[in-house]
Amino acid sequence: MAEQYSSRLNKFQGLPWNVPGFDVWLCIARTYQLCERAISQRVAPLGISLAQHDVLANVVHSPGLTQQEIADRLLVARSNVSMLLSSMEKSGLLERSKDDSDRRIRRIFLTLRGRQIAEASLAAQTEVLDTMISAIAESEVLAVGAAMDKVEQALRSLLRARVPGDTGG
């Protein structure tokens, strides 16, 4: 069924706003932006940014992550994370410790202050998520999740595919 729907879209090449589903894509993008704004608004009084909240959340969930692992989880370049971690370390939110087995690797851990800020920022994120999820029925939540899993897989496949004219360099 997805192939049949996809083949119908081809006649709209070059005009994304005419593609059936464009309004859905726009709704998803707007919802994502609103979610980011709502979380940012709620963590700002804690003196942290959304990016810092994301680091704190990941390190609370998995203490001892490396800089590369954090970059991978946040879907950003390692250099971006390096500057962010340095800033957070100077603010007393985290500390970097050398790995016992490989001295080149530094593992990230939260300080006491970092854990306290993380608890508050995760509570703020939970409030936003609860507001989002409570707006629709559980069956709709599950259906949206299943549909977005399919979309994610389709986009991952698209990213793995070669782009016409790409020489791989």
DRENTI-960293 format. One record per residue (C-alpha): residue in three letters; x, y, z. Coordinates in steps of 0.5 Angstrom, whole numbers, padded with zeros to 4 digits, always signed. Example, Ala and Ser with C-alpha at 12.3 -4.5 7.8 and 13.67 -1.06 7.14 Angstrom:
ALA+0025-0009+0016;SER+0027-0002+0014;
% end
This chain:
MET+0000+0000+0000;ALA+0006+0005+0002;GLU+0009+0004-0005;GLN+0002+0005-0009;TYR+0001+0012-0005;SER+0008+0013-0006;SER+0008+0013-0014;ARG+0002+0017-0014;LEU+0006+0023-0010;ASN+0011+0023-0016;LYS+0006+0027-0021;PHE+0007+0032-0016;GLN+0015+0033-0016;GLY+0018+0039-0015;LEU+0011+0042-0011;PRO+0012+0039-0004;TRP+0006+0043-0002;ASN+0001+0040-0007;VAL+0003+0033-0004;PRO-0002+0029+0000;GLY+0001+0029+0007;PHE+0004+0036+0006;ASP+0000+0039+0011;VAL+0001+0033+0016;TRP+0009+0034+0015;LEU+0008+0041+0017;CYS+0003+0039+0023;ILE+0009+0035+0025;ALA+0014+0040+0024;ARG+0010+0045+0028;THR+0009+0040+0034;TYR+0016+0039+0034;GLN+0018+0046+0035;LEU+0012+0048+0040;CYS+0015+0042+0044;GLU+0022+0044+0044;ARG+0019+0051+0046;ALA+0015+0049+0052;ILE+0021+0045+0054;SER+0026+0051+0053;GLN+0021+0055+0057;ARG+0021+0051+0063;VAL+0028+0049+0064;ALA+0030+0057+0063;PRO+0029+0058+0070;LEU+0034+0053+0072;GLY+0039+0057+0068;ILE+0040+0051+0063;SER+0039+0051+0055;LEU+0035+0046+0052;ALA+0042+0043+0049;GLN+0044+0043+0056;HIS+0038+0039+0059;ASP+0039+0034+0053;VAL+0046+0032+0056;LEU+0044+0032+0063;ALA+0038+0027+0061;ASN+0042+0023+0057;VAL+0048+0023+0063;VAL+0042+0021+0068;HIS+0040+0016+0064;SER+0047+0013+0062;PRO+0052+0015+0067;GLY+0059+0015+0064;LEU+0058+0016+0057;THR+0063+0019+0052;GLN+0063+0025+0048;GLN+0062+0021+0042;GLU+0056+0017+0045;ILE+0053+0024+0047;ALA+0054+0027+0040;ASP+0051+0021+0037;ARG+0045+0021+0042;LEU+0044+0028+0041;LEU+0045+0028+0033;VAL+0050+0033+0033;ALA+0057+0034+0031;ARG+0062+0032+0036;SER+0065+0039+0036;ASN+0059+0042+0038;VAL+0058+0037+0044;SER+0065+0039+0046;MET+0064+0046+0047;LEU+0057+0045+0051;LEU+0061+0040+0055;SER+0066+0045+0057;SER+0061+0050+0059;MET+0057+0045+0063;GLU+0063+0043+0066;LYS+0065+0050+0068;SER+0058+0051+0071;GLY+0059+0045+0075;LEU+0054+0041+0072;LEU+0058+0035+0070;GLU+0065+0033+0070;ARG+0070+0029+0065;SER+0074+0023+0068;LYS+0079+0019+0064;ASP+0077+0012+0063;ASP+0081+0007+0067;SER+0082+0002+0061;ASP+0083+0008+0055;ARG+0086+0014+0058;ARG+0084+0018+0051;ILE+0077+0017+0053;ARG+0074+0022+0058;ARG+0067+0019+0061;ILE+0062+0024+0063;PHE+0059+0024+0070;LEU+0054+0029+0073;THR+0056+0033+0079;LEU+0051+0034+0085;ARG+0049+0040+0082;GLY+0048+0037+0076;ARG+0044+0032+0078;GLN+0039+0037+0082;ILE+0038+0041+0076;ALA+0037+0034+0072;GLU+0032+0032+0076;ALA+0028+0039+0076;SER+0029+0039+0068;LEU+0027+0032+0067;ALA+0020+0034+0071;ALA+0019+0040+0067;GLN+0020+0035+0061;THR+0015+0030+0064;GLU+0010+0036+0064;VAL+0011+0037+0057;LEU+0010+0030+0055;ASP+0004+0029+0059;THR+0001+0035+0057;MET+0002+0032+0049;ILE+0000+0025+0051;SER-0006+0027+0055;ALA-0009+0031+0049;ILE-0011+0024+0045;ALA-0013+0017+0047;GLU-0008+0012+0049;SER-0010+0008+0042;GLU-0008+0014+0038;VAL-0002+0015+0042;LEU+0000+0008+0040;ALA-0002+0009+0033;VAL+0002+0015+0032;GLY+0008+0012+0035;ALA+0007+0006+0030;ALA+0006+0011+0024;MET+0012+0015+0026;ASP+0017+0009+0027;LYS+0015+0007+0020;VAL+0017+0014+0017;GLU+0023+0014+0021;GLN+0025+0007+0018;ALA+0023+0010+0011;LEU+0028+0016+0012;ARG+0033+0012+0015;SER+0033+0008+0008;LEU+0033+0015+0004;LEU+0039+0017+0008;ARG+0043+0010+0006;ALA+0041+0011-0001;ARG+0046+0014-0006;VAL+0043+0021-0009;PRO+0044+0022-0016;GLY+0050+0025-0018;ASP+0054+0024-0011;THR+0061+0021-0012;GLY+0061+0019-0005;GLY+0067+0024-0003;
% end
